[in-house]
């Protein structure tokens, strides 16, 4: 028999996890604004590329991580933990870009929104949509995770515009 306290505990944990994910998305988009902007541009221009790259990285890293964590020695367990934490940190950067993109798309609907409120509302909508049973859990959340990992990798490892200030003349003059 399930007691009412057990139900409250599950709801409280779920609420806490959602609040932490929302805060991570908003915090990363504000703290690492240049990389989050780049991730947002990548998601907007190459969503399928980010999804496929993120899925490939997540599946390979997940296999390696689970293989290492299942070994009885503490060294491989630590290495496996570091592998999945590094993938989640890439996903954090990409999710900051996803939050910025959602916020950008909300601002035309309410011109009075500040940038921060738009990002906060966009993040809340993304997190809340992952709570939808079945479709949210098994389709939307994995897709959002894969896109975030792919965009995070592209944003961190991709080439940025030239910082030397030298413009390339296409005519060669």
Backbone as CSV, one residue per row, in Angstrom:
resi,resn,N_x,N_y,N_z,CA_x,CA_y,CA_z,C_x,C_y,C_z
1,UNK,0.832,-1.169,0.000,0.000,0.000,0.000,0.889,1.248,0.000
2,UNK,0.497,2.219,-0.757,1.255,3.457,-0.862,0.660,4.474,0.097
3,UNK,1.502,4.990,0.950,1.046,5.996,1.908,1.091,7.373,1.261
4,UNK,0.336,8.279,1.826,0.283,9.634,1.299,1.652,10.310,1.389
5,UNK,2.416,9.970,2.415,3.759,10.527,2.559,4.679,10.105,1.425
6,UNK,4.524,8.860,0.948,5.325,8.396,-0.184,5.009,9.193,-1.443
7,UNK,3.744,9.458,-1.663,3.333,10.241,-2.832,3.891,11.654,-2.739
8,UNK,3.792,12.259,-1.552,4.341,13.604,-1.357,5.852,13.620,-1.588
9,UNK,6.533,12.565,-1.163,7.984,12.489,-1.351,8.348,12.447,-2.829
10,UNK,7.633,11.638,-3.589,7.908,11.538,-5.023,7.631,12.866,-5.718
11,UNK,6.529,13.507,-5.363,6.189,14.799,-5.965,7.223,15.854,-5.590
12,UNK,7.688,15.847,-4.346,8.692,16.821,-3.915,10.014,16.612,-4.644
13,UNK,10.426,15.365,-4.817,11.665,15.087,-5.551,11.522,15.513,-7.005
14,UNK,10.396,15.209,-7.615,10.158,15.608,-9.001,10.171,17.128,-9.145
15,UNK,9.533,17.827,-8.223,9.532,19.287,-8.243,10.952,19.832,-8.069
16,UNK,11.718,19.245,-7.160,13.093,19.689,-6.936,13.982,19.475,-8.144
17,UNK,13.840,18.337,-8.804,14.637,18.066,-10.008,14.269,19.038,-11.121
18,UNK,12.987,19.282,-11.303,12.557,20.233,-12.339,13.058,21.640,-12.041
19,UNK,13.016,22.041,-10.781,13.518,23.359,-10.400,15.021,23.457,-10.642
20,UNK,15.755,22.390,-10.340,17.201,22.397,-10.557,17.537,22.453,-12.047
21,UNK,16.808,21.722,-12.874,17.053,21.755,-14.320,16.735,23.135,-14.875
22,UNK,15.632,23.737,-14.422,15.276,25.091,-14.860,16.375,26.077,-14.474
23,UNK,16.844,25.999,-13.224,17.885,26.917,-12.759,19.183,26.710,-13.530
24,UNK,19.504,25.467,-13.858,20.710,25.192,-14.639,20.605,25.803,-16.028
25,UNK,19.463,25.650,-16.674,19.285,26.208,-18.021,19.400,27.725,-18.005
26,UNK,18.744,28.367,-17.047,18.792,29.831,-16.962,20.191,30.292,-16.569
27,UNK,20.784,29.625,-15.594,22.114,30.022,-15.133,23.182,29.889,-16.199
28,UNK,23.180,28.783,-16.915,24.177,28.585,-17.972,23.976,29.592,-19.091
29,UNK,22.729,29.869,-19.439,22.494,30.835,-20.520,22.937,32.236,-20.132
30,UNK,22.927,32.558,-18.844,23.372,33.882,-18.401,24.880,33.928,-18.145
31,UNK,25.435,32.882,-17.548,26.860,32.890,-17.218,27.753,32.693,-18.435
32,UNK,27.356,31.812,-19.315,28.142,31.522,-20.512,27.372,32.016,-21.725
33,UNK,27.152,33.309,-21.776,26.258,33.871,-22.792,26.803,33.709,-24.207
34,UNK,28.111,33.820,-24.402,28.661,33.690,-25.758,28.481,32.266,-26.283
35,UNK,28.800,31.284,-25.460,28.648,29.889,-25.893,27.172,29.514,-26.016
36,UNK,26.339,30.054,-25.138,24.902,29.781,-25.242,24.315,30.416,-26.495
37,UNK,24.770,31.625,-26.835,24.332,32.249,-28.091,24.740,31.397,-29.283
38,UNK,25.966,30.897,-29.250,26.455,30.041,-30.346,25.631,28.754,-30.422
39,UNK,25.332,28.158,-29.269,24.512,26.941,-29.256,23.110,27.223,-29.773
40,UNK,22.569,28.388,-29.442,21.247,28.768,-29.940,21.255,28.910,-31.458
41,UNK,22.304,29.528,-31.999,22.422,29.655,-33.456,22.531,28.288,-34.118
42,UNK,23.282,27.390,-33.496,23.448,26.043,-34.055,22.120,25.296,-34.047
43,UNK,21.381,25.391,-32.951,20.087,24.707,-32.870,19.126,25.266,-33.907
44,UNK,19.193,26.573,-34.126,18.292,27.193,-35.095,18.683,26.847,-36.527
45,UNK,19.974,26.789,-36.818,20.397,26.569,-38.203,20.585,25.092,-38.550
46,UNK,21.017,24.270,-37.599,21.284,22.849,-37.866,20.673,21.956,-36.784
47,UNK,19.344,21.944,-36.641,18.761,21.147,-35.548,18.970,19.645,-35.715
48,UNK,18.867,19.147,-36.942,19.027,17.705,-37.154,20.475,17.278,-36.980
49,UNK,21.396,18.119,-37.380,22.813,17.808,-37.164,23.144,17.748,-35.686
50,UNK,22.607,18.700,-34.920,22.833,18.691,-33.473,22.191,17.462,-32.839
51,UNK,21.004,17.093,-33.304,20.317,15.919,-32.759,21.105,14.645,-33.036
52,UNK,21.551,14.465,-34.264,22.276,13.239,-34.613,23.638,13.172,-33.934
53,UNK,24.354,14.292,-33.901,25.648,14.310,-33.223,25.474,14.050,-31.733
54,UNK,24.485,14.686,-31.131,24.232,14.476,-29.709,23.821,13.052,-29.396
55,UNK,23.007,12.448,-30.264,22.602,11.056,-30.047,23.806,10.129,-30.141
56,UNK,24.661,10.353,-31.135,25.847,9.505,-31.291,26.779,9.644,-30.086
57,UNK,27.044,10.870,-29.675,27.936,11.089,-28.529,27.325,10.517,-27.256
58,UNK,26.045,10.742,-27.053,25.389,10.261,-25.832,25.371,8.741,-25.764
59,UNK,25.093,8.090,-26.880,25.036,6.628,-26.869,26.418,6.010,-26.669
60,UNK,27.427,6.545,-27.354,28.788,6.014,-27.198,29.303,6.286,-25.787
61,UNK,29.141,7.519,-25.323,29.608,7.859,-23.978,28.815,7.100,-22.916
62,UNK,27.526,6.893,-23.144,26.726,6.123,-22.203,27.188,4.681,-22.109
63,UNK,27.512,4.077,-23.256,28.016,2.703,-23.260,29.348,2.615,-22.525
64,UNK,30.248,3.555,-22.811,31.557,3.561,-22.148,31.388,3.783,-20.648
65,UNK,30.540,4.721,-20.295,30.328,5.045,-18.888,29.741,3.864,-18.120
66,UNK,28.723,3.235,-18.678,28.111,2.080,-18.002,29.103,0.929,-17.899
67,UNK,29.903,0.729,-18.953,30.908,-0.338,-18.915,31.940,-0.088,-17.819
68,UNK,32.386,1.149,-17.688,33.391,1.462,-16.673,32.813,1.433,-15.262
69,UNK,31.603,1.920,-15.100,30.995,1.952,-13.766,30.687,0.542,-13.261
70,UNK,30.435,-0.388,-14.165,30.102,-1.749,-13.738,31.327,-2.546,-13.280
71,UNK,32.531,-2.029,-13.520,33.736,-2.722,-13.058,33.886,-2.545,-11.544
72,UNK,34.478,-3.538,-10.864,34.525,-3.476,-9.398,35.582,-2.524,-8.824
73,UNK,36.530,-2.077,-9.603,37.599,-1.222,-9.088,37.162,0.238,-9.020
74,UNK,37.667,0.995,-8.051,37.234,2.391,-7.917,37.748,3.308,-9.029
75,UNK,38.907,3.030,-9.598,39.452,3.872,-10.673,38.555,3.910,-11.900
76,UNK,38.177,2.750,-12.440,37.255,2.770,-13.582,35.879,3.349,-13.242
77,UNK,35.416,3.139,-12.009,34.137,3.741,-11.610,34.227,5.264,-11.660
78,UNK,35.351,5.806,-11.185,35.554,7.249,-11.240,35.640,7.728,-12.682
79,UNK,36.347,6.979,-13.523,36.452,7.357,-14.940,35.087,7.320,-15.616
80,UNK,34.288,6.305,-15.326,32.946,6.227,-15.897,32.061,7.365,-15.438
81,UNK,32.195,7.732,-14.170,31.432,8.868,-13.654,31.858,10.155,-14.341
82,UNK,33.153,10.337,-14.542,33.646,11.535,-15.227,33.182,11.587,-16.678
83,UNK,33.051,10.434,-17.319,32.572,10.405,-18.706,31.138,10.918,-18.772
84,UNK,30.253,10.385,-17.928,28.864,10.847,-18.042,28.683,12.261,-17.512
85,UNK,29.495,12.688,-16.546,29.404,14.079,-16.096,29.892,15.051,-17.169
86,UNK,30.888,14.643,-17.951,31.344,15.517,-19.041,30.278,15.637,-20.126
87,UNK,29.574,14.562,-20.415,28.485,14.637,-21.394,27.356,15.518,-20.863
88,UNK,27.060,15.408,-19.578,26.019,16.258,-19.003,26.442,17.723,-18.963
89,UNK,27.738,17.997,-18.814,28.181,19.394,-18.857,28.065,19.953,-20.268
90,UNK,28.317,19.131,-21.276,28.080,19.564,-22.658,26.594,19.834,-22.882
91,UNK,25.760,18.977,-22.306,24.311,19.179,-22.430,23.869,20.453,-21.721
92,UNK,24.548,20.830,-20.645,24.187,22.064,-19.940,24.430,23.282,-20.816
93,UNK,25.552,23.294,-21.532,25.835,24.419,-22.434,24.806,24.461,-23.560
94,UNK,24.504,23.310,-24.133,23.499,23.265,-25.196,22.112,23.624,-24.708
95,UNK,21.778,23.235,-23.478,20.451,23.581,-22.962,20.342,25.067,-22.667
96,UNK,21.466,25.713,-22.373,21.444,27.171,-22.254,21.080,27.819,-23.574
97,UNK,21.616,27.274,-24.669,21.245,27.768,-25.998,19.798,27.471,-26.330
98,UNK,19.321,26.316,-25.904,17.915,25.963,-26.121,16.997,26.909,-25.351
99,UNK,17.401,27.275,-24.138,16.615,28.226,-23.346,16.609,29.604,-23.997
100,UNK,17.758,30.030,-24.526,17.811,31.321,-25.222,16.912,31.322,-26.452
101,UNK,16.935,30.228,-27.201,16.105,30.138,-28.401,14.621,30.175,-28.038
102,UNK,14.238,29.454,-26.994,12.834,29.487,-26.556,12.451,30.888,-26.094
103,UNK,13.357,31.554,-25.396,13.087,32.917,-24.953,12.963,33.898,-26.104
104,UNK,13.819,33.735,-27.127,13.738,34.601,-28.311,12.399,34.441,-29.019
105,UNK,11.890,33.237,-29.035,10.616,32.996,-29.716,9.421,33.438,-28.882
106,UNK,9.612,33.635,-27.587,8.529,34.136,-26.738,8.435,35.658,-26.757
107,UNK,9.540,36.336,-27.005,9.545,37.802,-26.917,8.608,38.483,-27.899
108,UNK,8.441,38.025,-29.141,7.460,38.689,-30.015,6.017,38.543,-29.520
109,UNK,5.749,37.503,-28.746,4.395,37.302,-28.224,4.071,38.273,-27.096
110,UNK,5.096,38.704,-26.362,4.919,39.678,-25.282,6.105,40.635,-25.316
111,UNK,5.978,41.749,-26.036,7.107,42.676,-26.181,7.596,43.274,-24.862
112,UNK,6.792,43.213,-23.813,7.204,43.771,-22.523,8.166,42.858,-21.763
113,UNK,8.385,41.643,-22.264,9.281,40.706,-21.586,10.724,41.189,-21.678
114,UNK,11.410,41.172,-20.549,12.848,41.421,-20.581,13.534,40.147,-21.078
115,UNK,14.805,40.256,-21.391,15.521,39.078,-21.889,15.561,37.983,-20.824
116,UNK,15.808,38.382,-19.577,15.867,37.395,-18.503,14.529,36.690,-18.309
117,UNK,13.451,37.443,-18.272,12.131,36.827,-18.081,11.776,35.921,-19.254
118,UNK,12.170,36.310,-20.458,11.893,35.469,-21.622,12.651,34.151,-21.525
119,UNK,13.924,34.214,-21.133,14.713,32.985,-20.985,14.149,32.131,-19.852
120,UNK,13.764,32.766,-18.755,13.207,32.019,-17.623,11.895,31.338,-18.006
121,UNK,11.036,32.052,-18.721,9.769,31.446,-19.148,10.001,30.361,-20.197
122,UNK,10.910,30.594,-21.125,11.217,29.577,-22.125,11.765,28.313,-21.489
123,UNK,12.645,28.466,-20.507,13.181,27.307,-19.793,12.088,26.573,-19.037
124,UNK,11.198,27.323,-18.408,10.103,26.694,-17.666,9.190,25.902,-18.598
125,UNK,8.929,26.436,-19.774,8.085,25.720,-20.738,8.766,24.440,-21.199
126,UNK,10.076,24.511,-21.467,10.804,23.317,-21.900,10.824,22.256,-20.805
127,UNK,11.087,22.661,-19.567,11.126,21.701,-18.461,9.740,21.116,-18.210
128,UNK,8.717,21.955,-18.223,7.358,21.467,-17.963,6.872,20.533,-19.064
129,UNK,7.290,20.775,-20.291,6.851,19.888,-21.374,7.472,18.504,-21.257
130,UNK,8.583,18.394,-20.562,9.174,17.084,-20.321,8.419,16.264,-19.292
131,UNK,7.497,16.878,-18.575,6.712,16.161,-17.564,5.519,15.418,-18.150
132,UNK,5.210,15.663,-19.406,4.075,15.000,-20.040,4.320,13.492,-20.076
133,UNK,3.405,12.703,-19.527,3.628,11.256,-19.515,3.781,10.679,-20.923
134,UNK,4.659,9.733,-21.028,5.008,8.975,-22.222,5.633,9.844,-23.314
135,UNK,4.894,10.732,-23.927,5.444,11.548,-25.007,6.567,12.446,-24.492
136,UNK,6.355,13.089,-23.372,7.386,13.950,-22.805,8.577,13.164,-22.297
137,UNK,8.309,12.060,-21.605,9.374,11.276,-21.001,10.235,10.562,-22.031
138,UNK,9.596,9.969,-23.035,10.321,9.080,-23.935,10.604,9.664,-25.310
139,UNK,10.051,10.817,-25.632,10.317,11.448,-26.928,10.950,12.823,-26.735
140,UNK,10.261,13.687,-25.991,10.714,15.075,-25.893,11.995,15.214,-25.076
141,UNK,12.064,14.582,-23.909,13.258,14.717,-23.066,14.500,14.124,-23.740
142,UNK,14.448,12.907,-24.317,15.645,12.429,-25.014,16.029,13.303,-26.207
143,UNK,15.037,13.783,-26.963,15.361,14.655,-28.100,16.001,15.949,-27.618
144,UNK,15.463,16.522,-26.550,16.030,17.755,-26.009,17.436,17.503,-25.460
145,UNK,17.660,16.364,-24.830,18.986,16.023,-24.322,19.980,15.837,-25.465
146,UNK,19.580,15.113,-26.508,20.483,14.886,-27.636,20.804,16.184,-28.364
147,UNK,19.808,17.026,-28.586,20.050,18.320,-29.239,20.966,19.174,-28.374
148,UNK,20.761,19.141,-27.069,21.601,19.930,-26.168,23.045,19.454,-26.188
149,UNK,23.260,18.148,-26.176,24.627,17.621,-26.233,25.279,17.993,-27.564
150,UNK,24.560,17.796,-28.667,25.120,18.130,-29.977,25.426,19.605,-30.120
151,UNK,24.515,20.457,-29.687,24.752,21.900,-29.778,25.858,22.331,-28.832
152,UNK,25.943,21.704,-27.666,27.021,22.026,-26.737,28.381,21.676,-27.300
153,UNK,28.487,20.515,-27.935,29.753,20.120,-28.558,30.106,21.069,-29.691
154,UNK,29.144,21.367,-30.551,29.414,22.267,-31.674,29.771,23.670,-31.190
155,UNK,29.123,24.128,-30.127,29.395,25.477,-29.619,30.770,25.560,-28.968
156,UNK,31.163,24.518,-28.259,32.449,24.556,-27.568,33.624,24.226,-28.478
157,UNK,33.430,23.324,-29.415,34.536,22.899,-30.265,34.525,23.526,-31.646
158,UNK,33.426,24.177,-32.004,33.325,24.780,-33.326,34.189,26.010,-33.442
159,UNK,34.472,26.361,-34.656,35.283,27.545,-34.906,34.434,28.784,-34.719
160,UNK,35.004,29.751,-34.046,34.325,31.028,-33.876,34.865,31.999,-34.913
161,UNK,34.177,33.116,-35.139,34.672,34.093,-36.102,36.060,34.593,-35.714
162,UNK,36.790,35.060,-36.698,38.156,35.519,-36.486,38.191,36.652,-35.472
163,UNK,39.101,36.548,-34.511,39.208,37.567,-33.474,40.353,38.530,-33.746
164,UNK,41.028,38.371,-34.861,42.170,39.234,-35.145,41.739,40.582,-35.663
165,UNK,40.512,40.684,-36.099,40.020,41.942,-36.630,40.351,42.128,-38.099
166,UNK,41.047,41.183,-38.692,41.387,41.272,-40.106,40.257,40.683,-40.924
167,UNK,39.721,41.471,-41.787,38.639,40.999,-42.644,39.230,40.396,-43.902
168,UNK,38.641,39.331,-44.348,39.082,38.706,-45.586,38.312,39.336,-46.728
169,UNK,39.029,39.831,-47.696,38.407,40.451,-48.855,38.115,39.363,-49.873
170,UNK,36.851,39.132,-50.213,36.526,38.042,-51.130,37.035,38.281,-52.544
171,UNK,37.322,39.528,-52.891,37.800,39.815,-54.241,39.307,39.694,-54.342
172,UNK,39.982,39.522,-53.213,41.426,39.359,-53.237,42.181,40.659,-53.433
173,UNK,41.549,41.803,-53.219,42.221,43.089,-53.416,42.860,43.548,-52.142
